[in-house]
Amino acid sequence: MTAVNALTVSELTDRVKSLIEDTMPAVHVTGEISNYKHHSSGHRYFTLKDDQAQLRCVFFRWKAESLDFEPGDGANVVAAGKLTVYKPHGSYQLDVNRLFPAGVGVLEMAFRELKERLYKEGLFDEELKKALPEFPMKVGVITSPTGAAIQDFIRTLHNRAPWIDIVLRPAQVQGEGSAEDIAKAISEFNSYGEVDLLVLTRGGGSIEDLWAFNEEILARAIFASELPIISAVGHEIDVTIADFAADYRAATPTAAAEAISVEKEILTEEISRIKLALHDLLHRKLDAGKIRLQGLVTHHAFRKPLSILEQFSIKVDHLSEKLVSSLKENMKSNRVHIVNLAGRLNALSPQNVLNRGYSVCTTSDGEVVRDSGQLKLNDKLKLRFASGGAVAEVYDIAETERKG
């Protein structure tokens, strides 16, 4: 290679950087810490070494927040991370994502890493967990149909609450593909929609045996479920990612059955207590009614009903007499008024005028003759007297004398 084609230090370092960072997968490295420095920025710098080599490491503050122990020089640890190249020094280093004390297995490290990541996403948030129904009538169970867990669950539930129906969905709970099968079962039950809640359960075992319940696909299926889910995996000391994601964690399959049922003896006692309470309430109501009724019976209105009727009868008589008297006075006054009106009418009667010697003269058309100017010779006139009448003929007309 000529000088013209020579690489600069930066170019070579960039190639090494790309080669390492783009092709090297994430690794887990075990070794002893030396030169440990906790910088004021929160970042941690240290070297991992064994008896033949050493590796510089950087643990940035936002990643170091997940530490559940304080490392230091001489500590044997396992560091999980990715190799990077620090260009100014031309050296490679491990960009640490998680740090564990030595002795923690690969599965345990994977468990802690997934737990931390899902926790930060909010999959374990207590405020998002669904409440278990108080009196479920049908329960969906996802487990191996041949395991001891389902037998313990059925026996406990039958003894405590035989009215609860169990719908079993057989599932693979161990080995390759088991997490996917359990997640699928959760989805099927949500589509089915005829159970009140779900129970995921299996017996105890090693971390490898229980690993299906530590898979991310299952944790997300539990979180997405519309049905409340109880996780009852392994023994009391066993803890899985499913336990954190579920709405309720039961230490054992038996504990899960106890959590969703009220023991029939306790329920019977509660019913009896409610019956007694209702009985006492009813008697108190009856006693209060009796006291009120007695108060009404002893009231003076009930003690002297005849006296009250007599008083009302007397009052009616008084009002009746007063009404009759008033009517008589009105009739008397009206009678006098009528007599006066009759006298006035009689005085104005034409008959009375005739009785005094006057007569009424009308033409043949019935028109009353008041002036001789209404007449012509030979007109026929009708004369009406106080008694009887006559017909006359005009043979002479005297003019009316005008005054003034």
C-alpha positions, 0 to 999 in steps of 0.5 A: 500500500502506498502512502497515498492509500494509507488510512488515517488513524481516525479512518482506521478507528472508524472502521474498527468501530463499525466492525465491532459495534455493527457485527458484535452481538450483546454479550454477558461478561464475568470478571472482577471489578477494579478501578471502580469510580462512581462519577459525580455525573452518576456514571460508573467507570470500572475495569473487568479483569481475570487472570489473563485480560481486562476490559474497560467498562462504562455504566451510564447513570440512566442505566445504573438506576436499575442496580439493586446492589452497590458494586466496588473493587474486588467484586465478582460480577456479570456485566450485560452490554454491548461492545463499543469503541471510544474513538479518542483513545482508540480503545474498545469498551463494554457499554453496560446495560445491567450488572449482576453479582457473580453467581446469578445465572443467565436465566436469572439475569434475563428475568431481572432485565425483562422485569425492569423493562416491563416495570418501566413500561407500566405493565405492573402498574397497580392502578391498572389491575382489574378487581376480581369479581366478588361472586364468580359463577364460571372460571376459566383455567389454563394449565396442563390437564394432567398436572397436580395443580389442576387437581388441587384447584378443582378439589379446593374450589369444589369443597368451598364453592361447588356452585362455581363452574370450571372451564379448562383450556388445556395448555402446554406449561413447559418447554418450547412454545409453551408461552405462546400456547398460554398467550393464545389460550388467554386470547381465546377465553377473551373471545369466548367471553363466558367466564368471569375470570381466568386462572393461570396455574401449574405446579412448582419446579426449577426456573427452567421449568417455569420459564414459560411464565417469564416470557415477554409474550405472555406478560403482554397477553396478560396485560392486554386481557379484558378478563381479570387474571390470577397467576398461581404458578409454582410454590410460594417461593416461586415468583414469575413475570406472570405474577407481576403482570397478573391482576392477582398473584396467588402463591399456590393453586389452592390459594387461587381457589380460595381467593375466588371463592367464599367458603360455603360455611362462611357464606351460610353464616353470612346469610344467617347473619343477614336474615337475623338482621332483617328479622330484627329490622322488621320487628323494630318496624312493627314495634314502632308501628304498634306504638304509633297505632296506640298513640292514635287510638288514645287520641281524644278524637278516638276516645270521644267520637260521639261527643265530636259528632254531637258537637258537629250536629248542634253546629249544623242545627244552628247553621240551619236555623240561621239559614232559614231566618235569613231566607225568611227575611229575604222573602219578606223584603222581596215581597214588599218590593214586588208589591211596590212594583205591582202598584207602580205597574198598575198605576201605569196600566192603560186599563186604569186610564180607560176605567176613568172614562177615556177611550182609545181610538185607532185606525183600521190599520191599528195605528193609535190616533193622537192628532186629527191630522192623521184622519181623512173623511170617511175613514173607519175608526176603532174605538176601545172603551173600558168595557167593549168597543165600537166602529165609527166613520169620520164625517167631519174633521176639526182642526187641532188648535195650535197654542201660541 
